[in-house]
Amino acid sequence: MTTDIIIIGGGAAGLLSAVYLKKQNPQLNIRILEALPRVAKKLLLTGNGRCNISNKNINLSRYHGDNVSFAEYALNKYDLEFTKSFFESIGVDFVFEGDKAFPTSLQAGSVVDCLRFAAEELGVLIHTDTKVTNIQILKDKYRIWADKLSFVCDTVIVAAGLFSGGYKCGSDGSMFELLKKSGFKTVKTTPAIVQLKTENEITKQLKGIKVDANVSLKCGEKTLRQEFGEVLFCDYGLSGPPVMQISREVPRSKNSMTLSLDIMPEISFDDLVLKLEKRAKNLSLRPLEEFFTGLLQKRVGQVILKQCGCKLSDTAESLDSGIIKKIAKTVKSFNFKVIDTTGFVNSQVTAGGISTDEFFDKTMESKTYKSFYAVGEILDIDGDCGGFNLQWAWSSAFCACDHILGKK
Ligand SMILES: Cc1cc2nc3c(=O)[nH]c(=O)nc-3n(C[C@H](O)[C@H](O)[C@H](O)COP(=O)(O)OP(=O)(O)OC[C@H]3O[C@@H](n4cnc5c(N)ncnc54)[C@H](O)[C@@H]3O)c2cc1C
């Protein structure tokens, strides 16, 4: 089968590429080859099913990679406004919650549907259950193999993602391995935006409880990153947006790390000591079991008191100034030794990937192979939680497509 453009992977970047190219040039013959029985399985799961599609604050400081400046051109040129107007043209309007953009339907399924409907209306050929297993370089064309099927084309866009979300999303990294075998330079892949396994004796006791906290990821005394938000205690360790946001550093470090929660960030250590001393006086006859009731999540308070060596059946008058300082210190630095992440299957994005050294930043075209492009997560660019990863998928795809269309 001969075609102009083959897109490998019918996920976020692949679907958008097909629709954008066909809209600009309806004469193009475009096929998407998708390994799974349905397109865009991962996109369907994004934003807890609501699809955090972009962010008002797209800037390089929210992205990572060995050469993060590679992403600058595409993110600046194909920004939120550009993306918003493309999505409006296929039926998806945006709404904002703070800086985060969502479809007004708040349904990831509607984003997938609108991309799918547009692809069908424009005549994009979608081959599902078609997993690419090899790429052959012909004289000035490519032959793409999917087991025994093969397609010849002038242009290839690799939009096959990486490992995040696991097999259910088609994220088996097969194209990554194939490109690696073909000589493309790669950067070590690790899970990012993922829950963390910690020493779990305490997290198990607090399983299911959420607290707002300032979360610091520490290596010895050095704070690597700090985020504020809702932390969830789990039987394996810790989850919640601030934990996921800082998780990227964990598998990339050789040194042991600690997650330190400040569960009363609005008050300084010294003021907390004064507050607890006053409280111990005012509530002198109250059993310690209820000492924190009304101030902290009750169970969290009890666990902290026990950790500081207090007997919950004693009354508040038993707290001397030494123990009050110890309690205040634990509230401000509730520490958990980090063991690992919960792995690729639970991660929202993959750090690392095909090295951006292999591609031109203004076109996403390979420096070695003409008319061979890579877009989205497969490249060594990953973003923070908050719509940054989808925006990278959109921006890099627009960038490659405009080059293919001869616009630059
Ligand atoms: C649970 C979850 C929630 C997320 N939420 C958000 C969010 O709210 N906001 C945000 O910005 N980001 C979010 N992300 C990240 C975002 O989904 C990804 O960054 C984005 O989907 C990457 O787009 P992509 O097109 O590069 O890859 P994908 O969307 O992963 O698409 C790749 C496609 O290629 C196919 N494929 C793979 N190998 C082959 C092959 N050999 N042959 C043919 N097809 C192949 C796969 O089946 C898949 O359909 C989330 C991720 C997960 C897992």
The ligand as an SDF file (V2000), in Angstrom:
LIG
                    3D

 53 58  0  0  0  0  0  0  0  0999 V2000
   -3.3680    8.2920   33.5680 C   0  0  0  0  0  0  0  0  0  0  0  0
   -2.7520    9.4540   32.8120 C   0  0  0  0  0  0  0  0  0  0  0  0
   -3.2520   10.7360   32.9660 C   0  0  0  0  0  0  0  0  0  0  0  0
   -2.6770   11.8120   32.2830 C   0  0  0  0  0  0  0  0  0  0  0  0
   -3.2290   13.0450   32.4150 N   0  0  0  0  0  0  0  0  0  0  0  0
   -2.7020   14.0940   31.7370 C   0  0  0  0  0  0  0  0  0  0  0  0
   -3.3060   15.3780   31.7790 C   0  0  0  0  0  0  0  0  0  0  0  0
   -4.4020   15.5610   32.3600 O   0  0  0  0  0  0  0  0  0  0  0  0
   -2.6890   16.3990   31.1360 N   0  0  0  0  0  0  0  0  0  0  0  0
   -1.5190   16.2230   30.4300 C   0  0  0  0  0  0  0  0  0  0  0  0
   -0.9900   17.1930   29.8770 O   0  0  0  0  0  0  0  0  0  0  0  0
   -0.9700   14.9970   30.3140 N   0  0  0  0  0  0  0  0  0  0  0  0
   -1.5230   13.9280   30.9270 C   0  0  0  0  0  0  0  0  0  0  0  0
   -0.9770   12.6810   30.7860 N   0  0  0  0  0  0  0  0  0  0  0  0
    0.1850   12.5360   29.8550 C   0  0  0  0  0  0  0  0  0  0  0  0
   -0.3020   12.5140   28.3850 C   0  0  0  0  0  0  0  0  0  0  0  0
   -1.3820   11.6300   28.2580 O   0  0  0  0  0  0  0  0  0  0  0  0
    0.8400   12.0770   27.4430 C   0  0  0  0  0  0  0  0  0  0  0  0
    1.9320   12.9480   27.6440 O   0  0  0  0  0  0  0  0  0  0  0  0
    0.3910   12.1390   25.9870 C   0  0  0  0  0  0  0  0  0  0  0  0
   -0.7000   11.2730   25.7610 O   0  0  0  0  0  0  0  0  0  0  0  0
    1.5370   11.7420   25.0520 C   0  0  0  0  0  0  0  0  0  0  0  0
    1.0470   11.7800   23.7370 O   0  0  0  0  0  0  0  0  0  0  0  0
    1.7310   10.9060   22.5760 P   0  0  0  0  0  0  0  0  0  0  0  0
    0.8610   11.0520   21.3840 O   0  0  0  0  0  0  0  0  0  0  0  0
    3.1520   11.2100   22.4730 O   0  0  0  0  0  0  0  0  0  0  0  0
    1.6350    9.3890   23.1000 O   0  0  0  0  0  0  0  0  0  0  0  0
    0.3330    8.5310   23.4300 P   0  0  0  0  0  0  0  0  0  0  0  0
   -0.8270    9.3860   23.7140 O   0  0  0  0  0  0  0  0  0  0  0  0
    0.7950    7.5430   24.4430 O   0  0  0  0  0  0  0  0  0  0  0  0
    0.0310    7.7770   22.0590 O   0  0  0  0  0  0  0  0  0  0  0  0
    0.9180    6.8200   21.5290 C   0  0  0  0  0  0  0  0  0  0  0  0
    0.1040    5.8360   20.6930 C   0  0  0  0  0  0  0  0  0  0  0  0
    1.0090    5.0340   19.9280 O   0  0  0  0  0  0  0  0  0  0  0  0
    0.5600    3.6860   19.9300 C   0  0  0  0  0  0  0  0  0  0  0  0
    1.7230    2.8290   19.6690 N   0  0  0  0  0  0  0  0  0  0  0  0
    2.7580    2.5680   20.4870 C   0  0  0  0  0  0  0  0  0  0  0  0
    3.6490    1.7470   19.8830 N   0  0  0  0  0  0  0  0  0  0  0  0
    3.1520    1.4940   18.6430 C   0  0  0  0  0  0  0  0  0  0  0  0
    3.5850    0.7110   17.5430 C   0  0  0  0  0  0  0  0  0  0  0  0
    4.7450    0.0060   17.5940 N   0  0  0  0  0  0  0  0  0  0  0  0
    2.8160    0.6620   16.4170 N   0  0  0  0  0  0  0  0  0  0  0  0
    1.6400    1.3590   16.3540 C   0  0  0  0  0  0  0  0  0  0  0  0
    1.1660    2.1010   17.3690 N   0  0  0  0  0  0  0  0  0  0  0  0
    1.9200    2.1780   18.5020 C   0  0  0  0  0  0  0  0  0  0  0  0
   -0.0380    3.5070   21.3150 C   0  0  0  0  0  0  0  0  0  0  0  0
   -0.9460    2.4400   21.3550 O   0  0  0  0  0  0  0  0  0  0  0  0
   -0.7030    4.8740   21.5370 C   0  0  0  0  0  0  0  0  0  0  0  0
   -2.0460    4.8760   21.0990 O   0  0  0  0  0  0  0  0  0  0  0  0
   -1.5460   11.5910   31.4380 C   0  0  0  0  0  0  0  0  0  0  0  0
   -1.0520   10.2870   31.2710 C   0  0  0  0  0  0  0  0  0  0  0  0
   -1.6400    9.2280   31.9530 C   0  0  0  0  0  0  0  0  0  0  0  0
   -1.0860    7.8250   31.7530 C   0  0  0  0  0  0  0  0  0  0  0  0
  1  2  1  0
  2  3  1  0
  2 52  2  0
  3  4  2  0
  4  5  1  0
  4 50  1  0
  5  6  2  0
  6  7  1  0
  6 13  1  0
  7  8  2  0
  7  9  1  0
  9 10  1  0
 10 11  2  0
 10 12  1  0
 12 13  2  0
 13 14  1  0
 14 15  1  0
 14 50  1  0
 15 16  1  0
 16 17  1  0
 16 18  1  0
 18 19  1  0
 18 20  1  0
 20 21  1  0
 20 22  1  0
 22 23  1  0
 23 24  1  0
 24 25  2  0
 24 26  1  0
 24 27  1  0
 27 28  1  0
 28 29  2  0
 28 30  1  0
 28 31  1  0
 31 32  1  0
 32 33  1  0
 33 34  1  0
 33 48  1  0
 34 35  1  0
 35 36  1  0
 35 46  1  0
 36 37  1  0
 36 45  1  0
 37 38  2  0
 38 39  1  0
 39 40  1  0
 39 45  2  0
 40 41  1  0
 40 42  2  0
 42 43  1  0
 43 44  2  0
 44 45  1  0
 46 47  1  0
 46 48  1  0
 48 49  1  0
 50 51  2  0
 51 52  1  0
 52 53  1  0
M  END
$$$$
